[in-house]
Amino acid sequence: MTSNSAERLTPPQLQRGADLLAALAHPVRLRIVCGLLDAACCVDPMAECLGLPQPFVSRHLAILREAGVVSCTVEGRKRVYRVTNPSLAALISVLQAPPSEGS
């Protein structure tokens, strides 16, 4: 293995990165994060947009909250979800990039 930035990461940093990737490792959660990068949203419109049952979307939001990917604020009777780290947009863009030649 050659010297690179991964070798300079501490075990706790590596664990946080692995936990983040595990939280994002589901197509529904990736779709939720992509949508929340554009704008904060409540669970009912999210469920409608995704074409999924509200309890299913809520469970995925709970996983994302536990991982610190999204946060929730109460506004009146609604819970509004937003991405906690806008730099996730860069990670999402890497996932959307076409594979490089030779891969």
C-alpha positions, 0 to 999 in steps of 0.5 A: 500500500502506498502512502495516502490520506487513508493511512493518516486517518486515526482509527476513530476517524476511520470508524466514523467514515465507515459508520457514515458509509453504512448509513448511506448504503441503501438506495432509499437513504441515498435518495432521501439525502439527495432530496434533502441536499436540495431543501429541508422537508417533512416526512409526509411529502418525502414519502409521497415523492418517493412513492413509499409508505410513511413508516418506511421513510421514517425508519430510514430517517431514524437511521440517518439521524442516528448516524448524524447525517440528518437532523430534525427540528420541530416546527409547530406540529411538523418535524423538518429534516435537513442534512447536517453536513452539506459536504455530503454533496461532494460524496453524492457527486462522486457516486453519480460520476460515471465509472472511470475507464479501466474500472 
